[in-house]
């Protein structure tokens, strides 16, 4: 995870795919992801990577995965199962708090809705939809500030 940050010389498509696979397999707990600064790193790579076509699509996959896991927990209104990316000991409220900083990538995801690649448009629309479902009220407050 140390190389997974914007501007790092070892950041490459393979590393992004590895991070994506690690998050998809749900082996990291919330505390582990916090200790690795996963959300902050995702936001930084997304800000820089939005101009790099090689990383936009897998970064949208990573954002979607975290948001989807959070949405599943919120919908079930119960504590995560051991198959959750957040681990057994965390509630859906903790999941919401953990992924809320992904809203920093909201504007970038909206901008990607008009991307020339239809896959990127589609993936960004899924991310935007989940962000609105999970954090619509927070986004409204931010837009009025």
Buried (B, 14 or more C-beta within 10 A) or exposed (E): BEEBBBEBEEBEEEBBBBBBEBBEEBEBBBBBBEEBBBBBBBBBBBBBBBEEEEBBBBBBBBBBBBBBBBBBBBEEEEBBEEEBBBBEEBBBEBBBEBBBBBBBBBEBBBEBEEBEEEEBBBBBBBBBBBBEEBBEEBBEEEEEE
